[in-house]
Amino acid sequence: MQNKLIICVICVMLVLLPAISVAAPNIKWADIKTLKCTFIKGVSFDGKSVETTSTPFGKDSTLIIDSIDLNKKTVRAVGNAGGDDASILEASDESGMLTMVDRTDSGNWIFDTVFKDDKGNLYITSSRHVALFGQPIFSQSYGTCKIWN
């Protein structure tokens, strides 16, 4: 009797398992044209001290990533300091990462990666590599994103 119960449980699991895995959103980068990302935590270093903040880019810690074009490998990023075109380094549905790089007009580098998990959640990390008047200023921030098509 116990063996029959185990076989029934296994059969039910085999029937339900495909339905459970299909229930998780299957987001493809090609289907996303705009993301709205909100940074919730960050850390910066200016060569002298480390600062942790819950508003990494000032009062408005939002980044809009739009005009996502995987064929041209370009995006437009609009944040607290205005907007700029950026290049896509990688957009992989297998790894779940969309990685972008931007060189600002002042010659500094910004790297952003949006990660998607198997539940459809989107997370972002942003790394800014800045030299201001010969002084290094590094920052790393992270948060969440929503599809905003």
The 8 nearest C-alpha neighbors of each residue, nearest first, counted from 0:
[[1, 3, 2, 4, 5, 6, 7, 8],
 [0, 2, 4, 3, 5, 6, 7, 8],
 [3, 1, 5, 4, 0, 6, 7, 8],
 [4, 2, 6, 0, 1, 5, 7, 8],
 [5, 3, 7, 1, 2, 6, 8, 0],
 [4, 6, 2, 8, 7, 3, 9, 1],
 [5, 7, 3, 9, 4, 8, 10, 2],
 [8, 6, 4, 10, 5, 9, 3, 11],
 [9, 7, 5, 11, 10, 6, 12, 4],
 [8, 10, 12, 6, 7, 11, 13, 5],
 [11, 9, 7, 13, 12, 8, 6, 14],
 [10, 12, 14, 8, 13, 9, 15, 7],
 [13, 11, 9, 15, 14, 10, 16, 8],
 [14, 12, 10, 16, 11, 15, 9, 17],
 [13, 15, 11, 12, 16, 10, 17, 18],
 [16, 14, 12, 18, 13, 17, 11, 19],
 [15, 17, 19, 13, 18, 12, 14, 20],
 [18, 16, 20, 19, 15, 21, 14, 13],
 [19, 17, 21, 15, 16, 20, 22, 14],
 [18, 20, 16, 22, 17, 21, 15, 23],
 [19, 21, 17, 22, 18, 23, 16, 15],
 [22, 20, 18, 23, 19, 17, 24, 25],
 [21, 23, 19, 20, 18, 24, 17, 118],
 [22, 24, 118, 21, 20, 25, 117, 119],
 [25, 23, 119, 26, 118, 22, 117, 21],
 [24, 26, 23, 27, 119, 117, 21, 118],
 [27, 25, 24, 28, 119, 30, 115, 31],
 [26, 28, 29, 30, 92, 25, 31, 91],
 [27, 29, 31, 30, 26, 92, 90, 91],
 [28, 30, 27, 31, 69, 32, 68, 67],
 [31, 29, 28, 27, 32, 26, 148, 67],
 [32, 30, 28, 29, 33, 148, 146, 27],
 [31, 33, 67, 66, 148, 65, 30, 34],
 [34, 32, 65, 148, 147, 64, 31, 146],
 [35, 33, 146, 64, 147, 145, 63, 36],
 [36, 34, 63, 145, 144, 147, 62, 64],
 [35, 37, 144, 62, 143, 61, 63, 34],
 [38, 36, 61, 142, 143, 60, 144, 39],
 [39, 37, 142, 60, 141, 40, 61, 140],
 [38, 40, 142, 53, 141, 54, 37, 41],
 [41, 39, 53, 141, 140, 52, 38, 55],
 [42, 40, 140, 55, 52, 139, 51, 141],
 [41, 43, 51, 139, 50, 138, 52, 140],
 [44, 42, 138, 50, 137, 49, 139, 51],
 [43, 45, 49, 137, 136, 48, 46, 138],
 [44, 46, 136, 47, 135, 48, 137, 43],
 [45, 47, 44, 135, 48, 136, 134, 49],
 [48, 46, 45, 44, 49, 135, 136, 134],
 [47, 49, 44, 45, 46, 50, 43, 136],
 [48, 50, 44, 43, 51, 42, 45, 47],
 [49, 51, 43, 42, 44, 52, 48, 41],
 [52, 50, 42, 41, 43, 49, 53, 40],
 [51, 53, 41, 54, 55, 40, 42, 50],
 [52, 54, 40, 39, 55, 41, 51, 38],
 [55, 53, 52, 57, 56, 60, 39, 58],
 [56, 54, 41, 52, 57, 53, 40, 140],
 [57, 55, 60, 54, 59, 58, 79, 38],
 [56, 58, 54, 59, 55, 60, 79, 53],
 [57, 59, 60, 54, 56, 55, 79, 61],
 [60, 58, 57, 61, 79, 56, 54, 78],
 [59, 61, 56, 38, 37, 54, 58, 57],
 [62, 60, 37, 36, 59, 78, 38, 63],
 [61, 63, 78, 36, 77, 35, 64, 37],
 [64, 62, 35, 77, 76, 34, 36, 65],
 [65, 63, 76, 34, 33, 75, 62, 35],
 [64, 66, 33, 75, 67, 32, 74, 63],
 [65, 67, 74, 32, 75, 68, 33, 64],
 [66, 68, 74, 32, 65, 73, 69, 33],
 [69, 67, 73, 70, 71, 72, 66, 74],
 [68, 70, 72, 71, 67, 73, 29, 90],
 [71, 69, 72, 68, 73, 67, 29, 87],
 [70, 72, 73, 68, 69, 87, 86, 74],
 [73, 71, 69, 87, 70, 68, 86, 74],
 [74, 72, 86, 68, 87, 71, 85, 67],
 [75, 73, 67, 66, 85, 84, 65, 68],
 [74, 76, 84, 65, 64, 66, 83, 85],
 [75, 77, 64, 82, 83, 63, 84, 65],
 [78, 76, 82, 63, 81, 62, 64, 83],
 [79, 77, 62, 81, 80, 61, 82, 63],
 [78, 80, 81, 59, 56, 60, 61, 77],
 [81, 79, 78, 82, 77, 56, 83, 62],
 [82, 80, 78, 77, 79, 83, 76, 62],
 [83, 81, 77, 76, 78, 75, 80, 84],
 [82, 84, 76, 75, 85, 77, 81, 101],
 [83, 85, 75, 74, 76, 73, 86, 82],
 [86, 84, 101, 74, 100, 73, 75, 83],
 [87, 85, 73, 100, 99, 72, 88, 74],
 [86, 88, 99, 72, 73, 89, 98, 100],
 [87, 89, 99, 98, 86, 100, 90, 72],
 [90, 88, 98, 87, 97, 91, 96, 99],
 [91, 89, 97, 96, 98, 92, 28, 87],
 [90, 92, 93, 94, 96, 95, 89, 97],
 [91, 93, 95, 94, 27, 28, 90, 96],
 [92, 94, 91, 95, 96, 90, 27, 115],
 [95, 93, 91, 96, 92, 114, 90, 115],
 [94, 96, 92, 115, 93, 114, 91, 116],
 [97, 95, 114, 94, 91, 113, 90, 98],
 [96, 98, 90, 113, 112, 89, 91, 114],
 [99, 97, 112, 89, 88, 111, 87, 96],
 [100, 98, 87, 111, 88, 86, 110, 112],
 [101, 99, 110, 86, 109, 85, 111, 87],
 [102, 100, 85, 109, 108, 103, 86, 110],
 [101, 103, 108, 107, 106, 109, 104, 100],
 [102, 104, 106, 107, 105, 101, 108, 109],
 [105, 103, 106, 102, 107, 83, 101, 108],
 [104, 106, 103, 107, 102, 131, 130, 129],
 [107, 105, 103, 104, 102, 108, 129, 130],
 [106, 108, 129, 103, 102, 105, 128, 130],
 [109, 107, 102, 128, 101, 127, 103, 110],
 [108, 110, 127, 101, 100, 126, 128, 102],
 [109, 111, 100, 126, 125, 99, 127, 101],
 [112, 110, 125, 99, 124, 98, 126, 100],
 [113, 111, 98, 97, 124, 123, 99, 114],
 [112, 114, 123, 97, 122, 96, 98, 121],
 [115, 113, 96, 122, 95, 121, 123, 112],
 [116, 114, 121, 95, 120, 119, 122, 96],
 [115, 117, 118, 120, 119, 114, 121, 95],
 [116, 118, 119, 23, 115, 24, 120, 25],
 [119, 117, 23, 116, 120, 24, 115, 25],
 [118, 120, 24, 116, 117, 115, 121, 23],
 [121, 119, 116, 115, 118, 122, 117, 144],
 [120, 122, 115, 144, 114, 143, 119, 113],
 [123, 121, 143, 114, 113, 144, 142, 115],
 [124, 122, 113, 142, 141, 112, 143, 114],
 [123, 125, 141, 112, 140, 111, 142, 113],
 [126, 124, 111, 140, 139, 110, 141, 127],
 [125, 127, 139, 110, 138, 109, 111, 128],
 [128, 126, 109, 138, 137, 108, 129, 110],
 [127, 129, 137, 108, 107, 109, 136, 126],
 [130, 128, 107, 136, 135, 137, 127, 131],
 [129, 131, 135, 134, 133, 136, 132, 107],
 [130, 132, 134, 133, 129, 135, 136, 107],
 [133, 131, 134, 130, 135, 129, 136, 105],
 [132, 134, 131, 130, 135, 129, 136, 46],
 [133, 135, 131, 130, 132, 136, 46, 45],
 [136, 134, 130, 45, 129, 46, 131, 137],
 [135, 137, 45, 129, 44, 130, 134, 128],
 [138, 136, 128, 44, 43, 127, 129, 45],
 [139, 137, 43, 127, 42, 126, 44, 140],
 [138, 140, 126, 42, 41, 125, 43, 127],
 [141, 139, 41, 125, 124, 40, 42, 55],
 [140, 142, 124, 38, 123, 40, 39, 125],
 [143, 141, 38, 39, 123, 37, 122, 124],
 [142, 144, 122, 36, 37, 123, 121, 38],
 [145, 143, 36, 121, 35, 122, 37, 34],
 [146, 144, 35, 34, 147, 36, 121, 143],
 [145, 147, 34, 148, 33, 35, 31, 144],
 [146, 148, 34, 33, 35, 145, 32, 31],
 [147, 33, 32, 146, 31, 34, 65, 30]]
